[in-house]
Amino acid sequence: MKEKKITREQAEEILGEKVEEILKISEITVYCPNCTPRNDRVVDMDTGEYFLDDLNDIILKGTCQNCGHKVIRRIETGEKQYT
Ligand SMILES: [Zn+2]
């Protein structure tokens, strides 16, 4: 899977007018492999970098606000599930 690093501004362009809502929801529904080994609850993340993959999904890479472990959150823009 190819990933291309993009800026926050580019992510906003891709996500359109609902960007704030989508990013906010995405950043508070992250599974941390350290805090939530059974994936039964979610954590908040601090987003560090934004990537775009070859399916046009946006990938947020950041750290868990609880423990600082690296976490990744995918936003599936291809499916248009937020519109
Ligand atoms: Zn954590």
PDB file of the backbone (N, CA, C, O) and the ligand in Angstrom, with CONECT records:
HET     ZN  A 101       1
ATOM      1  N   MET A   1       0.847  -1.202   0.000  1.00  0.00           N
ATOM      2  CA  MET A   1       0.000   0.000   0.000  1.00  0.00           C
ATOM      3  C   MET A   1       0.878   1.246   0.000  1.00  0.00           C
ATOM      4  O   MET A   1       1.674   1.454   0.916  1.00  0.00           O
ATOM      5  N   LYS A   2       0.731   2.053  -1.009  1.00  0.00           N
ATOM      6  CA  LYS A   2       1.522   3.282  -1.082  1.00  0.00           C
ATOM      7  C   LYS A   2       0.894   4.370  -0.237  1.00  0.00           C
ATOM      8  O   LYS A   2      -0.325   4.543  -0.214  1.00  0.00           O
ATOM      9  N   GLU A   3       1.742   5.090   0.447  1.00  0.00           N
ATOM     10  CA  GLU A   3       1.277   6.233   1.225  1.00  0.00           C
ATOM     11  C   GLU A   3       2.077   7.464   0.842  1.00  0.00           C
ATOM     12  O   GLU A   3       3.297   7.428   0.688  1.00  0.00           O
ATOM     13  N   LYS A   4       1.339   8.552   0.695  1.00  0.00           N
ATOM     14  CA  LYS A   4       1.985   9.810   0.349  1.00  0.00           C
ATOM     15  C   LYS A   4       1.694  10.794   1.469  1.00  0.00           C
ATOM     16  O   LYS A   4       0.544  10.970   1.872  1.00  0.00           O
ATOM     17  N   LYS A   5       2.719  11.419   1.957  1.00  0.00           N
ATOM     18  CA  LYS A   5       2.506  12.376   3.040  1.00  0.00           C
ATOM     19  C   LYS A   5       1.817  13.631   2.511  1.00  0.00           C
ATOM     20  O   LYS A   5       2.203  14.178   1.477  1.00  0.00           O
ATOM     21  N   ILE A   6       0.801  14.074   3.231  1.00  0.00           N
ATOM     22  CA  ILE A   6       0.109  15.302   2.833  1.00  0.00           C
ATOM     23  C   ILE A   6       0.049  16.248   4.030  1.00  0.00           C
ATOM     24  O   ILE A   6       0.329  15.864   5.165  1.00  0.00           O
ATOM     25  N   THR A   7      -0.315  17.467   3.749  1.00  0.00           N
ATOM     26  CA  THR A   7      -0.434  18.449   4.827  1.00  0.00           C
ATOM     27  C   THR A   7      -1.859  18.439   5.379  1.00  0.00           C
ATOM     28  O   THR A   7      -2.770  17.875   4.773  1.00  0.00           O
ATOM     29  N   ARG A   8      -2.030  19.062   6.520  1.00  0.00           N
ATOM     30  CA  ARG A   8      -3.361  19.225   7.106  1.00  0.00           C
ATOM     31  C   ARG A   8      -4.291  19.944   6.116  1.00  0.00           C
ATOM     32  O   ARG A   8      -5.471  19.615   6.001  1.00  0.00           O
ATOM     33  N   GLU A   9      -3.735  20.921   5.413  1.00  0.00           N
ATOM     34  CA  GLU A   9      -4.552  21.678   4.456  1.00  0.00           C
ATOM     35  C   GLU A   9      -5.048  20.774   3.330  1.00  0.00           C
ATOM     36  O   GLU A   9      -6.194  20.883   2.894  1.00  0.00           O
ATOM     37  N   GLN A  10      -4.174  19.880   2.863  1.00  0.00           N
ATOM     38  CA  GLN A  10      -4.596  18.956   1.804  1.00  0.00           C
ATOM     39  C   GLN A  10      -5.656  17.993   2.324  1.00  0.00           C
ATOM     40  O   GLN A  10      -6.602  17.660   1.611  1.00  0.00           O
ATOM     41  N   ALA A  11      -5.499  17.554   3.549  1.00  0.00           N
ATOM     42  CA  ALA A  11      -6.502  16.673   4.152  1.00  0.00           C
ATOM     43  C   ALA A  11      -7.844  17.380   4.222  1.00  0.00           C
ATOM     44  O   ALA A  11      -8.888  16.775   3.979  1.00  0.00           O
ATOM     45  N   GLU A  12      -7.812  18.656   4.553  1.00  0.00           N
ATOM     46  CA  GLU A  12      -9.055  19.425   4.643  1.00  0.00           C
ATOM     47  C   GLU A  12      -9.726  19.551   3.274  1.00  0.00           C
ATOM     48  O   GLU A  12     -10.951  19.494   3.164  1.00  0.00           O
ATOM     49  N   GLU A  13      -8.913  19.722   2.242  1.00  0.00           N
ATOM     50  CA  GLU A  13      -9.477  19.817   0.894  1.00  0.00           C
ATOM     51  C   GLU A  13     -10.168  18.517   0.485  1.00  0.00           C
ATOM     52  O   GLU A  13     -11.234  18.532  -0.130  1.00  0.00           O
ATOM     53  N   ILE A  14      -9.544  17.400   0.837  1.00  0.00           N
ATOM     54  CA  ILE A  14     -10.090  16.104   0.460  1.00  0.00           C
ATOM     55  C   ILE A  14     -11.384  15.822   1.216  1.00  0.00           C
ATOM     56  O   ILE A  14     -12.346  15.303   0.649  1.00  0.00           O
ATOM     57  N   LEU A  15     -11.399  16.163   2.481  1.00  0.00           N
ATOM     58  CA  LEU A  15     -12.551  15.836   3.316  1.00  0.00           C
ATOM     59  C   LEU A  15     -13.702  16.822   3.129  1.00  0.00           C
ATOM     60  O   LEU A  15     -14.849  16.505   3.442  1.00  0.00           O
ATOM     61  N   GLY A  16     -13.404  17.994   2.629  1.00  0.00           N
ATOM     62  CA  GLY A  16     -14.463  18.941   2.335  1.00  0.00           C
ATOM     63  C   GLY A  16     -15.002  19.635   3.565  1.00  0.00           C
ATOM     64  O   GLY A  16     -14.308  19.784   4.570  1.00  0.00           O
ATOM     65  N   GLU A  17     -16.252  20.060   3.469  1.00  0.00           N
ATOM     66  CA  GLU A  17     -16.786  20.955   4.493  1.00  0.00           C
ATOM     67  C   GLU A  17     -16.992  20.290   5.849  1.00  0.00           C
ATOM     68  O   GLU A  17     -17.105  20.973   6.867  1.00  0.00           O
ATOM     69  N   LYS A  18     -17.041  18.960   5.864  1.00  0.00           N
ATOM     70  CA  LYS A  18     -17.232  18.282   7.141  1.00  0.00           C
ATOM     71  C   LYS A  18     -15.917  17.924   7.816  1.00  0.00           C
ATOM     72  O   LYS A  18     -15.881  17.105   8.734  1.00  0.00           O
ATOM     73  N   VAL A  19     -14.846  18.539   7.355  1.00  0.00           N
ATOM     74  CA  VAL A  19     -13.516  18.152   7.820  1.00  0.00           C
ATOM     75  C   VAL A  19     -13.372  18.199   9.338  1.00  0.00           C
ATOM     76  O   VAL A  19     -12.841  17.264   9.936  1.00  0.00           O
ATOM     77  N   GLU A  20     -13.833  19.261   9.958  1.00  0.00           N
ATOM     78  CA  GLU A  20     -13.638  19.399  11.400  1.00  0.00           C
ATOM     79  C   GLU A  20     -14.337  18.268  12.145  1.00  0.00           C
ATOM     80  O   GLU A  20     -13.776  17.661  13.058  1.00  0.00           O
ATOM     81  N   GLU A  21     -15.564  18.002  11.739  1.00  0.00           N
ATOM     82  CA  GLU A  21     -16.364  16.942  12.350  1.00  0.00           C
ATOM     83  C   GLU A  21     -15.683  15.581  12.173  1.00  0.00           C
ATOM     84  O   GLU A  21     -15.578  14.798  13.117  1.00  0.00           O
ATOM     85  N   ILE A  22     -15.229  15.321  10.962  1.00  0.00           N
ATOM     86  CA  ILE A  22     -14.629  14.026  10.659  1.00  0.00           C
ATOM     87  C   ILE A  22     -13.326  13.838  11.428  1.00  0.00           C
ATOM     88  O   ILE A  22     -13.086  12.782  12.013  1.00  0.00           O
ATOM     89  N   LEU A  23     -12.488  14.872  11.422  1.00  0.00           N
ATOM     90  CA  LEU A  23     -11.211  14.749  12.124  1.00  0.00           C
ATOM     91  C   LEU A  23     -11.426  14.609  13.620  1.00  0.00           C
ATOM     92  O   LEU A  23     -10.735  13.835  14.283  1.00  0.00           O
ATOM     93  N   LYS A  24     -12.383  15.354  14.152  1.00  0.00           N
ATOM     94  CA  LYS A  24     -12.651  15.301  15.586  1.00  0.00           C
ATOM     95  C   LYS A  24     -13.111  13.902  15.996  1.00  0.00           C
ATOM     96  O   LYS A  24     -12.629  13.339  16.979  1.00  0.00           O
ATOM     97  N   ILE A  25     -14.045  13.358  15.232  1.00  0.00           N
ATOM     98  CA  ILE A  25     -14.533  12.015  15.540  1.00  0.00           C
ATOM     99  C   ILE A  25     -13.397  11.002  15.410  1.00  0.00           C
ATOM    100  O   ILE A  25     -13.251  10.100  16.234  1.00  0.00           O
ATOM    101  N   SER A  26     -12.606  11.170  14.369  1.00  0.00           N
ATOM    102  CA  SER A  26     -11.533  10.215  14.119  1.00  0.00           C
ATOM    103  C   SER A  26     -10.493  10.235  15.233  1.00  0.00           C
ATOM    104  O   SER A  26      -9.964   9.195  15.626  1.00  0.00           O
ATOM    105  N   GLU A  27     -10.213  11.421  15.730  1.00  0.00           N
ATOM    106  CA  GLU A  27      -9.152  11.553  16.723  1.00  0.00           C
ATOM    107  C   GLU A  27      -9.572  11.092  18.110  1.00  0.00           C
ATOM    108  O   GLU A  27      -8.722  10.916  18.982  1.00  0.00           O
ATOM    109  N   ILE A  28     -10.866  10.894  18.330  1.00  0.00           N
ATOM    110  CA  ILE A  28     -11.291  10.397  19.641  1.00  0.00           C
ATOM    111  C   ILE A  28     -11.790   8.962  19.566  1.00  0.00           C
ATOM    112  O   ILE A  28     -12.335   8.445  20.541  1.00  0.00           O
ATOM    113  N   THR A  29     -11.612   8.324  18.436  1.00  0.00           N
ATOM    114  CA  THR A  29     -12.018   6.922  18.311  1.00  0.00           C
ATOM    115  C   THR A  29     -10.862   6.115  17.756  1.00  0.00           C
ATOM    116  O   THR A  29     -10.955   5.512  16.687  1.00  0.00           O
ATOM    117  N   VAL A  30      -9.771   6.117  18.506  1.00  0.00           N
ATOM    118  CA  VAL A  30      -8.550   5.437  18.079  1.00  0.00           C
ATOM    119  C   VAL A  30      -8.297   4.264  19.013  1.00  0.00           C
ATOM    120  O   VAL A  30      -8.454   4.378  20.229  1.00  0.00           O
ATOM    121  N   TYR A  31      -7.906   3.142  18.437  1.00  0.00           N
ATOM    122  CA  TYR A  31      -7.511   1.994  19.240  1.00  0.00           C
ATOM    123  C   TYR A  31      -6.006   2.045  19.462  1.00  0.00           C
ATOM    124  O   TYR A  31      -5.227   2.055  18.508  1.00  0.00           O
ATOM    125  N   CYS A  32      -5.610   2.077  20.711  1.00  0.00           N
ATOM    126  CA  CYS A  32      -4.183   2.069  21.036  1.00  0.00           C
ATOM    127  C   CYS A  32      -3.771   0.638  21.365  1.00  0.00           C
ATOM    128  O   CYS A  32      -4.365   0.014  22.244  1.00  0.00           O
ATOM    129  N   PRO A  33      -2.766   0.111  20.673  1.00  0.00           N
ATOM    130  CA  PRO A  33      -2.348  -1.273  20.922  1.00  0.00           C
ATOM    131  C   PRO A  33      -1.761  -1.453  22.318  1.00  0.00           C
ATOM    132  O   PRO A  33      -1.683  -2.575  22.817  1.00  0.00           O
ATOM    133  N   ASN A  34      -1.357  -0.380  22.939  1.00  0.00           N
ATOM    134  CA  ASN A  34      -0.788  -0.462  24.284  1.00  0.00           C
ATOM    135  C   ASN A  34      -1.879  -0.362  25.357  1.00  0.00           C
ATOM    136  O   ASN A  34      -1.915  -1.178  26.278  1.00  0.00           O
ATOM    137  N   CYS A  35      -2.760   0.625  25.244  1.00  0.00           N
ATOM    138  CA  CYS A  35      -3.802   0.847  26.257  1.00  0.00           C
ATOM    139  C   CYS A  35      -4.975  -0.109  26.088  1.00  0.00           C
ATOM    140  O   CYS A  35      -5.608  -0.499  27.069  1.00  0.00           O
ATOM    141  N   THR A  36      -5.261  -0.481  24.867  1.00  0.00           N
ATOM    142  CA  THR A  36      -6.478  -1.244  24.598  1.00  0.00           C
ATOM    143  C   THR A  36      -6.143  -2.512  23.830  1.00  0.00           C
ATOM    144  O   THR A  36      -6.523  -2.665  22.669  1.00  0.00           O
ATOM    145  N   PRO A  37      -5.424  -3.427  24.492  1.00  0.00           N
ATOM    146  CA  PRO A  37      -4.998  -4.637  23.785  1.00  0.00           C
ATOM    147  C   PRO A  37      -6.150  -5.480  23.271  1.00  0.00           C
ATOM    148  O   PRO A  37      -5.996  -6.230  22.307  1.00  0.00           O
ATOM    149  N   ARG A  38      -7.296  -5.361  23.907  1.00  0.00           N
ATOM    150  CA  ARG A  38      -8.441  -6.139  23.426  1.00  0.00           C
ATOM    151  C   ARG A  38      -9.369  -5.303  22.548  1.00  0.00           C
ATOM    152  O   ARG A  38     -10.448  -5.748  22.157  1.00  0.00           O
ATOM    153  N   ASN A  39      -8.925  -4.083  22.248  1.00  0.00           N
ATOM    154  CA  ASN A  39      -9.725  -3.205  21.395  1.00  0.00           C
ATOM    155  C   ASN A  39     -11.145  -3.026  21.913  1.00  0.00           C
ATOM    156  O   ASN A  39     -12.092  -2.946  21.130  1.00  0.00           O
ATOM    157  N   ASP A  40     -11.292  -2.963  23.226  1.00  0.00           N
ATOM    158  CA  ASP A  40     -12.648  -2.821  23.750  1.00  0.00           C
ATOM    159  C   ASP A  40     -12.951  -1.388  24.176  1.00  0.00           C
ATOM    160  O   ASP A  40     -14.064  -1.098  24.615  1.00  0.00           O
ATOM    161  N   ARG A  41     -11.992  -0.503  24.053  1.00  0.00           N
ATOM    162  CA  ARG A  41     -12.289   0.905  24.260  1.00  0.00           C
ATOM    163  C   ARG A  41     -11.355   1.735  23.399  1.00  0.00           C
ATOM    164  O   ARG A  41     -10.364   1.239  22.862  1.00  0.00           O
ATOM    165  N   VAL A  42     -11.688   2.987  23.283  1.00  0.00           N
ATOM    166  CA  VAL A  42     -10.909   3.836  22.392  1.00  0.00           C
ATOM    167  C   VAL A  42     -10.199   4.914  23.196  1.00  0.00           C
ATOM    168  O   VAL A  42     -10.555   5.194  24.341  1.00  0.00           O
ATOM    169  N   VAL A  43      -9.206   5.503  22.590  1.00  0.00           N
ATOM    170  CA  VAL A  43      -8.445   6.573  23.229  1.00  0.00           C
ATOM    171  C   VAL A  43      -8.435   7.791  22.313  1.00  0.00           C
ATOM    172  O   VAL A  43      -8.804   7.715  21.142  1.00  0.00           O
ATOM    173  N   ASP A  44      -8.007   8.898  22.871  1.00  0.00           N
ATOM    174  CA  ASP A  44      -7.798  10.096  22.070  1.00  0.00           C
ATOM    175  C   ASP A  44      -6.380  10.087  21.514  1.00  0.00           C
ATOM    176  O   ASP A  44      -5.460   9.565  22.144  1.00  0.00           O
ATOM    177  N   MET A  45      -6.210  10.659  20.349  1.00  0.00           N
ATOM    178  CA  MET A  45      -4.864  10.751  19.784  1.00  0.00           C
ATOM    179  C   MET A  45      -4.485  12.188  19.495  1.00  0.00           C
ATOM    180  O   MET A  45      -5.333  13.041  19.234  1.00  0.00           O
ATOM    181  N   ASP A  46      -3.172  12.431  19.550  1.00  0.00           N
ATOM    182  CA  ASP A  46      -2.626  13.684  19.045  1.00  0.00           C
ATOM    183  C   ASP A  46      -2.099  13.402  17.652  1.00  0.00           C
ATOM    184  O   ASP A  46      -1.154  12.633  17.480  1.00  0.00           O
ATOM    185  N   THR A  47      -2.710  14.024  16.664  1.00  0.00           N
ATOM    186  CA  THR A  47      -2.299  13.751  15.288  1.00  0.00           C
ATOM    187  C   THR A  47      -0.986  14.440  14.979  1.00  0.00           C
ATOM    188  O   THR A  47      -0.813  15.631  15.240  1.00  0.00           O
ATOM    189  N   GLY A  48      -0.071  13.681  14.423  1.00  0.00           N
ATOM    190  CA  GLY A  48       1.214  14.251  14.050  1.00  0.00           C
ATOM    191  C   GLY A  48       1.320  14.478  12.559  1.00  0.00           C
ATOM    192  O   GLY A  48       1.709  15.558  12.114  1.00  0.00           O
ATOM    193  N   GLU A  49       0.970  13.447  11.774  1.00  0.00           N
ATOM    194  CA  GLU A  49       1.160  13.527  10.334  1.00  0.00           C
ATOM    195  C   GLU A  49      -0.056  12.975   9.607  1.00  0.00           C
ATOM    196  O   GLU A  49      -0.804  12.152  10.137  1.00  0.00           O
ATOM    197  N   TYR A  50      -0.232  13.447   8.387  1.00  0.00           N
ATOM    198  CA  TYR A  50      -1.338  13.021   7.538  1.00  0.00           C
ATOM    199  C   TYR A  50      -0.771  12.365   6.290  1.00  0.00           C
ATOM    200  O   TYR A  50       0.183  12.857   5.687  1.00  0.00           O
ATOM    201  N   PHE A  51      -1.378  11.246   5.915  1.00  0.00           N
ATOM    202  CA  PHE A  51      -0.954  10.551   4.708  1.00  0.00           C
ATOM    203  C   PHE A  51      -2.176  10.233   3.862  1.00  0.00           C
ATOM    204  O   PHE A  51      -3.298  10.145   4.362  1.00  0.00           O
ATOM    205  N   LEU A  52      -1.929  10.063   2.561  1.00  0.00           N
ATOM    206  CA  LEU A  52      -2.971   9.653   1.624  1.00  0.00           C
ATOM    207  C   LEU A  52      -2.503   8.363   0.984  1.00  0.00           C
ATOM    208  O   LEU A  52      -1.376   8.290   0.494  1.00  0.00           O
ATOM    209  N   ASP A  53      -3.358   7.333   0.980  1.00  0.00           N
ATOM    210  CA  ASP A  53      -2.935   6.088   0.340  1.00  0.00           C
ATOM    211  C   ASP A  53      -3.541   5.971  -1.050  1.00  0.00           C
ATOM    212  O   ASP A  53      -4.241   6.871  -1.512  1.00  0.00           O
ATOM    213  N   ASP A  54      -3.264   4.846  -1.715  1.00  0.00           N
ATOM    214  CA  ASP A  54      -3.687   4.751  -3.117  1.00  0.00           C
ATOM    215  C   ASP A  54      -5.174   4.433  -3.274  1.00  0.00           C
ATOM    216  O   ASP A  54      -5.659   4.310  -4.399  1.00  0.00           O
ATOM    217  N   LEU A  55      -5.895   4.300  -2.177  1.00  0.00           N
ATOM    218  CA  LEU A  55      -7.354   4.213  -2.237  1.00  0.00           C
ATOM    219  C   LEU A  55      -8.004   5.565  -1.930  1.00  0.00           C
ATOM    220  O   LEU A  55      -9.225   5.668  -1.809  1.00  0.00           O
ATOM    221  N   ASN A  56      -7.162   6.602  -1.807  1.00  0.00           N
ATOM    222  CA  ASN A  56      -7.607   7.934  -1.422  1.00  0.00           C
ATOM    223  C   ASN A  56      -8.139   7.986   0.004  1.00  0.00           C
ATOM    224  O   ASN A  56      -8.902   8.887   0.353  1.00  0.00           O
ATOM    225  N   ASP A  57      -7.745   7.037   0.815  1.00  0.00           N
ATOM    226  CA  ASP A  57      -8.063   7.122   2.234  1.00  0.00           C
ATOM    227  C   ASP A  57      -7.006   7.985   2.912  1.00  0.00           C
ATOM    228  O   ASP A  57      -5.833   7.984   2.538  1.00  0.00           O
ATOM    229  N   ILE A  58      -7.461   8.719   3.918  1.00  0.00           N
ATOM    230  CA  ILE A  58      -6.526   9.543   4.676  1.00  0.00           C
ATOM    231  C   ILE A  58      -6.106   8.765   5.921  1.00  0.00           C
ATOM    232  O   ILE A  58      -6.937   8.176   6.611  1.00  0.00           O
ATOM    233  N   ILE A  59      -4.824   8.773   6.190  1.00  0.00           N
ATOM    234  CA  ILE A  59      -4.305   8.067   7.341  1.00  0.00           C
ATOM    235  C   ILE A  59      -3.687   9.077   8.299  1.00  0.00           C
ATOM    236  O   ILE A  59      -2.773   9.822   7.945  1.00  0.00           O
ATOM    237  N   LEU A  60      -4.212   9.081   9.522  1.00  0.00           N
ATOM    238  CA  LEU A  60      -3.662   9.952  10.553  1.00  0.00           C
ATOM    239  C   LEU A  60      -2.655   9.151  11.361  1.00  0.00           C
ATOM    240  O   LEU A  60      -2.946   8.044  11.813  1.00  0.00           O
ATOM    241  N   LYS A  61      -1.476   9.714  11.538  1.00  0.00           N
ATOM    242  CA  LYS A  61      -0.495   9.061  12.396  1.00  0.00           C
ATOM    243  C   LYS A  61      -0.172  10.004  13.538  1.00  0.00           C
ATOM    244  O   LYS A  61       0.130  11.180  13.335  1.00  0.00           O
ATOM    245  N   GLY A  62      -0.241   9.463  14.740  1.00  0.00           N
ATOM    246  CA  GLY A  62       0.014  10.309  15.891  1.00  0.00           C
ATOM    247  C   GLY A  62       0.337   9.472  17.103  1.00  0.00           C
ATOM    248  O   GLY A  62       0.803   8.338  16.994  1.00  0.00           O
ATOM    249  N   THR A  63       0.081  10.049  18.258  1.00  0.00           N
ATOM    250  CA  THR A  63       0.376   9.347  19.499  1.00  0.00           C
ATOM    251  C   THR A  63      -0.850   9.322  20.397  1.00  0.00           C
ATOM    252  O   THR A  63      -1.690  10.221  20.374  1.00  0.00           O
ATOM    253  N   CYS A  64      -0.920   8.264  21.185  1.00  0.00           N
ATOM    254  CA  CYS A  64      -1.997   8.095  22.156  1.00  0.00           C
ATOM    255  C   CYS A  64      -1.842   9.128  23.268  1.00  0.00           C
ATOM    256  O   CYS A  64      -0.744   9.336  23.784  1.00  0.00           O
ATOM    257  N   GLN A  65      -2.951   9.774  23.631  1.00  0.00           N
ATOM    258  CA  GLN A  65      -2.875  10.787  24.694  1.00  0.00           C
ATOM    259  C   GLN A  65      -2.705  10.161  26.069  1.00  0.00           C
ATOM    260  O   GLN A  65      -2.282  10.837  27.007  1.00  0.00           O
ATOM    261  N   ASN A  66      -3.028   8.885  26.201  1.00  0.00           N
ATOM    262  CA  ASN A  66      -2.841   8.212  27.490  1.00  0.00           C
ATOM    263  C   ASN A  66      -1.387   7.856  27.739  1.00  0.00           C
ATOM    264  O   ASN A  66      -0.832   8.178  28.790  1.00  0.00           O
ATOM    265  N   CYS A  67      -0.774   7.193  26.774  1.00  0.00           N
ATOM    266  CA  CYS A  67       0.521   6.569  27.040  1.00  0.00           C
ATOM    267  C   CYS A  67       1.613   7.008  26.082  1.00  0.00           C
ATOM    268  O   CYS A  67       2.783   6.707  26.318  1.00  0.00           O
ATOM    269  N   GLY A  68       1.273   7.704  25.017  1.00  0.00           N
ATOM    270  CA  GLY A  68       2.291   8.156  24.079  1.00  0.00           C
ATOM    271  C   GLY A  68       2.682   7.127  23.033  1.00  0.00           C
ATOM    272  O   GLY A  68       3.587   7.364  22.232  1.00  0.00           O
ATOM    273  N   HIS A  69       1.997   5.973  23.036  1.00  0.00           N
ATOM    274  CA  HIS A  69       2.266   4.949  22.030  1.00  0.00           C
ATOM    275  C   HIS A  69       1.841   5.456  20.661  1.00  0.00           C
ATOM    276  O   HIS A  69       0.886   6.223  20.545  1.00  0.00           O
ATOM    277  N   LYS A  70       2.559   5.022  19.614  1.00  0.00           N
ATOM    278  CA  LYS A  70       2.176   5.423  18.261  1.00  0.00           C
ATOM    279  C   LYS A  70       0.846   4.777  17.870  1.00  0.00           C
ATOM    280  O   LYS A  70       0.648   3.578  18.067  1.00  0.00           O
ATOM    281  N   VAL A  71      -0.045   5.568  17.327  1.00  0.00           N
ATOM    282  CA  VAL A  71      -1.319   5.044  16.855  1.00  0.00           C
ATOM    283  C   VAL A  71      -1.605   5.559  15.449  1.00  0.00           C
ATOM    284  O   VAL A  71      -1.103   6.601  15.028  1.00  0.00           O
ATOM    285  N   ILE A  72      -2.418   4.801  14.746  1.00  0.00           N
ATOM    286  CA  ILE A  72      -2.769   5.127  13.366  1.00  0.00           C
ATOM    287  C   ILE A  72      -4.283   5.064  13.229  1.00  0.00           C
ATOM    288  O   ILE A  72      -4.924   4.155  13.756  1.00  0.00           O
ATOM    289  N   ARG A  73      -4.847   6.029  12.524  1.00  0.00           N
ATOM    290  CA  ARG A  73      -6.288   6.028  12.286  1.00  0.00           C
ATOM    291  C   ARG A  73      -6.528   6.255  10.808  1.00  0.00           C
ATOM    292  O   ARG A  73      -6.037   7.225  10.231  1.00  0.00           O
ATOM    293  N   ARG A  74      -7.289   5.353  10.197  1.00  0.00           N
ATOM    294  CA  ARG A  74      -7.606   5.486   8.780  1.00  0.00           C
ATOM    295  C   ARG A  74      -8.979   6.135   8.609  1.00  0.00           C
ATOM    296  O   ARG A  74      -9.931   5.780   9.305  1.00  0.00           O
ATOM    297  N   ILE A  75      -9.074   7.071   7.697  1.00  0.00           N
ATOM    298  CA  ILE A  75     -10.365   7.672   7.349  1.00  0.00           C
ATOM    299  C   ILE A  75     -10.686   7.249   5.928  1.00  0.00           C
ATOM    300  O   ILE A  75      -9.988   7.624   4.986  1.00  0.00           O
ATOM    301  N   GLU A  76     -11.746   6.465   5.777  1.00  0.00           N
ATOM    302  CA  GLU A  76     -12.057   5.911   4.463  1.00  0.00           C
ATOM    303  C   GLU A  76     -12.876   6.901   3.658  1.00  0.00           C
ATOM    304  O   GLU A  76     -14.104   6.918   3.742  1.00  0.00           O
ATOM    305  N   THR A  77     -12.199   7.718   2.885  1.00  0.00           N
ATOM    306  CA  THR A  77     -12.907   8.719   2.096  1.00  0.00           C
ATOM    307  C   THR A  77     -13.531   8.112   0.866  1.00  0.00           C
ATOM    308  O   THR A  77     -14.504   8.645   0.333  1.00  0.00           O
ATOM    309  N   GLY A  78     -12.975   6.985   0.398  1.00  0.00           N
ATOM    310  CA  GLY A  78     -13.470   6.347  -0.810  1.00  0.00           C
ATOM    311  C   GLY A  78     -14.907   5.885  -0.699  1.00  0.00           C
ATOM    312  O   GLY A  78     -15.654   5.880  -1.677  1.00  0.00           O
ATOM    313  N   GLU A  79     -15.288   5.491   0.528  1.00  0.00           N
ATOM    314  CA  GLU A  79     -16.638   4.962   0.705  1.00  0.00           C
ATOM    315  C   GLU A  79     -17.679   6.054   0.933  1.00  0.00           C
ATOM    316  O   GLU A  79     -18.881   5.790   0.948  1.00  0.00           O
ATOM    317  N   LYS A  80     -17.205   7.267   1.108  1.00  0.00           N
ATOM    318  CA  LYS A  80     -18.115   8.399   1.338  1.00  0.00           C
ATOM    319  C   LYS A  80     -19.094   8.118   2.469  1.00  0.00           C
ATOM    320  O   LYS A  80     -20.275   8.453   2.378  1.00  0.00           O
ATOM    321  N   GLN A  81     -18.599   7.506   3.524  1.00  0.00           N
ATOM    322  CA  GLN A  81     -19.494   7.107   4.600  1.00  0.00           C
ATOM    323  C   GLN A  81     -19.954   8.288   5.464  1.00  0.00           C
ATOM    324  O   GLN A  81     -20.852   8.138   6.292  1.00  0.00           O
ATOM    325  N   TYR A  82     -19.353   9.433   5.277  1.00  0.00           N
ATOM    326  CA  TYR A  82     -19.710  10.563   6.117  1.00  0.00           C
ATOM    327  C   TYR A  82     -20.654  11.535   5.418  1.00  0.00           C
ATOM    328  O   TYR A  82     -21.061  12.536   6.008  1.00  0.00           O
ATOM    329  N   THR A  83     -21.001  11.251   4.174  1.00  0.00           N
ATOM    330  CA  THR A  83     -21.833  12.211   3.460  1.00  0.00           C
ATOM    331  C   THR A  83     -23.280  11.764   3.410  1.00  0.00           C
ATOM    332  O   THR A  83     -24.121  12.460   2.842  1.00  0.00           O
TER     333      THR A  83
HETATM  334 ZN    ZN A 101      -2.116   4.278  24.700  1.00  0.00          ZN2+
END
